[in-house]
Amino acid sequence: MAATGPKSAKYIFVTGGVTSSLGKGIIASSLAKLLQARGLTVTIQKFDPYINIDPGTLNPYEHGECYVTDDGAETDLDLGHYERFLNRPTSQANNITTGRIYNNVITRERRGDFLGKTVQVVPHITDEIKRNIKLLGETGDYDIVITEIGGCVGDIESLPFVEAVRQLKFELGEKDTLVIHLTLVPYLQSAGELKTKPTQHSVRMLLENGVQPDIIACRTEHPLPQDIRRKIAQFCNVQVSSVIEAIDAETIYDVPLLMQKERLDQRALYMLDLYNDKDADLDAWKAFLGRLKNPGDTVKIGLVGKYVELHDAYKSIAESFIHAGAANECKVQLEWIQSETLVDEHHCAEVLSGLDGVLVAPGFGERGIEGKINAVRFVRERGIPFLGICLGMQMAVIEYARNVMGIQDAHSTEMEPHTANPVISMMEAQKSVTDKGGTMRLGSYTCKLKRDSMAHHIYGKTTINERHRHRYEFNNDYLDAFEKAGFKPTGINPDTGLVEIVELKGHPWYVGVQFHPELKSTVMNPHPLFVQFVKAALTFSQKKREAESTSDMSTARVETAEVVD
């Protein structure tokens, strides 16, 4: 008789060694994708060793973008990879930090939950880590929960997490847990060979903490010969079939196919004693890759922001352009433009004139603001497709107020608290907020679209839900004046009246949004705003080339006529 209770999840842990940035998140996402393609229900969670409660207060230069979930959690950017690969939303439970763990334990201690006991890393901190690891698995929604442990094995900060994994392997049983260790096999140019010693030392460090890896994934620039695999297997106590090559890929979206070729999913299922004879259905994924790698055209889109030196600060935006480019069968060539360099109008025109579209990115603070305003003015006046996200939308409002409506001192109270014309102002609910972490308008909110607006045509419906992360909003005291001037609010929050989307009458493609559409774009469901923005840029590019071609032909005819004369 079949069991009727909730399904019991199995747990896969992904650790890393030798160096950071090897791609634990991509390996975890790729394995999850393969298991999902076999019909299993999978989720991924990230445990970060830093003491911040969440990455919401971290500088993007420190940690890359802050990814926001539907339920309003500010999380690590790896959760963006999880959602883009699995096409499933994550939540607060999918990202836990050391800070949150300690905060939970200290809160319980202050409440008297430990009955006078001395609170220690073991067992109290490790018990809280284990409780959070098992949280998603106990819902009955998943066959497999993959947990990525941030940082490197050997870091002081990671020790409690590795200890929790050791305890769970013992408590849950041999067939219910699996540890995948991602390590580096460097190639020494001078010696002309791959070196396994860093991997050996990394695994030894893991063993010193009581954890034997079951599978070793080797990040490498060159293929791993069989003798190298045998050597790693021999010195690290695993079978040769458990040594997986994780070679550098052309795109992160190749990695699931590379891992399938290495039989990572088969190996994981075998070691977890999970019977699954279904082949991974990756036809749609392969079709996406086919479009991505064989574009029929190219568009140049400028991303104007203040953190462009670190591309991870705008990771979701960059990935959204990849999805949208594939949907339009064209390559999106992103030009990363530091907004501070656009303060000079002549330089601004020089930088932006060759582009097919411009996105003004989100951000906080006054640095680079005037450059963003100049960028918006340039594309507005020249009919270049424009998309403004969050702060980018707010800069579009300020630019229009100043340069079209004649409100010269229009500004945002974020940058100019005492401005006489605050066309962008702090949300009413935010005025009493003093703490910085986790206190913005966060998560998914409903937006009603005006019929027959550009937004309505883009989405194909009148009610949407999008994710937010902001404190400031369009000031509705100026709403009528903007509408009369041709600057149209076409998306409104039905509960608060907050303006979520603005469009410009008479412009080929001009959209500003208060929310973050990039957070909902996935491989299988590219975001319609990005898809249509890239389509508009492609149309603009083609018309520009046709005009240049016609001009060249006219010039050639004139020159020929002069020769005849």
JOMO-V551178 format. One record per run of one state. SS is the DSSP state (alpha for helix, beta for strand, coil for the rest). FROM is the first residue (numbers start at 1). TO is the last residue. If there is no record, write none. Layout:
ss->SS from->FROM to->TO
ss->SS from->FROM to->TO
This chain:
ss->coil from->1 to->9
ss->beta from->10 to->16
ss->coil from->17 to->23
ss->alpha from->24 to->37
ss->coil from->38 to->41
ss->beta from->42 to->48
ss->coil from->49 to->54
ss->alpha from->55 to->57
ss->coil from->58 to->59
ss->alpha from->60 to->63
ss->coil from->64 to->66
ss->beta from->67 to->68
ss->coil from->69 to->73
ss->beta from->74 to->75
ss->coil from->76 to->77
ss->alpha from->78 to->86
ss->coil from->87 to->91
ss->alpha from->92 to->94
ss->beta from->95 to->97
ss->alpha from->98 to->111
ss->coil from->112 to->120
ss->alpha from->121 to->135
ss->coil from->136 to->136
ss->alpha from->137 to->139
ss->coil from->140 to->143
ss->beta from->144 to->149
ss->coil from->150 to->155
ss->alpha from->156 to->172
ss->coil from->173 to->176
ss->beta from->177 to->184
ss->coil from->185 to->186
ss->beta from->187 to->188
ss->coil from->189 to->192
ss->beta from->193 to->194
ss->coil from->195 to->196
ss->alpha from->197 to->208
ss->coil from->209 to->214
ss->beta from->215 to->220
ss->coil from->221 to->225
ss->alpha from->226 to->236
ss->coil from->237 to->239
ss->alpha from->240 to->242
ss->beta from->243 to->247
ss->coil from->248 to->251
ss->alpha from->252 to->261
ss->coil from->262 to->263
ss->alpha from->264 to->271
ss->coil from->272 to->282
ss->alpha from->283 to->293
ss->coil from->294 to->296
ss->beta from->297 to->305
ss->coil from->306 to->310
ss->alpha from->311 to->327
ss->coil from->328 to->329
ss->beta from->330 to->338
ss->alpha from->339 to->342
ss->coil from->343 to->344
ss->alpha from->345 to->352
ss->coil from->353 to->356
ss->beta from->357 to->360
ss->coil from->361 to->368
ss->alpha from->369 to->382
ss->coil from->383 to->384
ss->beta from->385 to->389
ss->coil from->390 to->390
ss->alpha from->391 to->403
ss->coil from->404 to->409
ss->beta from->410 to->412
ss->coil from->413 to->420
ss->beta from->421 to->426
ss->coil from->427 to->427
ss->alpha from->428 to->430
ss->coil from->431 to->440
ss->beta from->441 to->449
ss->coil from->450 to->453
ss->alpha from->454 to->459
ss->coil from->460 to->462
ss->beta from->463 to->470
ss->coil from->471 to->471
ss->beta from->472 to->474
ss->coil from->475 to->475
ss->alpha from->476 to->484
ss->coil from->485 to->486
ss->beta from->487 to->492
ss->coil from->493 to->498
ss->beta from->499 to->504
ss->coil from->505 to->509
ss->beta from->510 to->513
ss->coil from->514 to->516
ss->alpha from->517 to->520
ss->coil from->521 to->527
ss->alpha from->528 to->564
ss->coil from->565 to->565
